[in-house]
Amino acid sequence: MNPVIVLYAKAGCHLCDEVRAHLEDLSAEHGITFDEVDIRRDADVFERYRYRIPVITVDGVERLEGRIGANELRELVDDLRRRQP
């Protein structure tokens, strides 16, 4: 089963835009999929993540947040791929 990767973000967030671009590159390269949640659509989600975005969760577990570099994302994806049967 593929891991569920979610990017919590909002429009106008340049850090979110950068992470989205990196995830799209990794998606094309490795066939991973990810969902994106606009934190402004839910008050509880907004309160949880508003000062921390972008935030990436894997299977509901927070893994990365804030200034996330391409190398950190690549390491996360590599780790996820190694764990798959």
Backbone hydrogen bonds, N-H to C=O, Kabsch-Sander energy under -0.5 kcal/mol:
donor,donor_aa,acceptor,acceptor_aa,energy
5,I,3,P,-0.8
5,I,33,T,-0.5
6,V,57,T,-2.3
7,L,35,D,-2.9
8,Y,6,V,-0.6
8,Y,55,V,-3.3
9,A,7,L,-0.6
9,A,37,V,-2.6
13,C,10,K,-1.3
14,H,12,G,-0.8
17,D,13,C,-2.2
18,E,14,H,-2.1
19,V,15,L,-2.3
20,R,16,C,-2.7
21,A,17,D,-2.2
22,H,18,E,-2.2
23,L,19,V,-2.8
24,E,20,R,-2.6
25,D,21,A,-2.1
26,L,22,H,-2.5
27,S,23,L,-2.5
28,A,24,E,-2.2
29,E,25,D,-2.2
30,H,26,L,-3.0
31,G,27,S,-2.1
32,I,26,L,-0.6
35,D,5,I,-2.7
37,V,7,L,-2.9
38,D,36,E,-0.5
39,I,9,A,-2.6
39,I,37,V,-0.8
41,R,38,D,-1.9
42,D,39,I,-0.9
46,F,42,D,-2.8
47,E,43,A,-2.4
48,R,44,D,-2.0
49,Y,45,V,-2.3
50,R,46,F,-2.4
52,R,49,Y,-2.1
53,I,49,Y,-1.5
55,V,8,Y,-1.7
56,I,64,L,-3.0
57,T,6,V,-2.4
58,V,61,V,-2.4
59,D,4,V,-2.9
61,V,58,V,-1.8
62,E,60,G,-0.5
63,R,56,I,-3.1
64,L,56,I,-1.6
66,G,52,R,-1.5
66,G,54,P,-1.8
68,I,66,G,-1.3
69,G,67,R,-0.6
73,L,69,G,-2.0
74,R,70,A,-2.5
75,E,71,N,-2.5
76,L,72,E,-2.2
77,V,73,L,-2.7
78,D,74,R,-2.8
79,D,75,E,-2.4
80,L,76,L,-2.3
81,R,77,V,-2.5
82,R,78,D,-2.1
83,R,79,D,-1.4
84,Q,80,L,-0.8
84,Q,81,R,-0.6
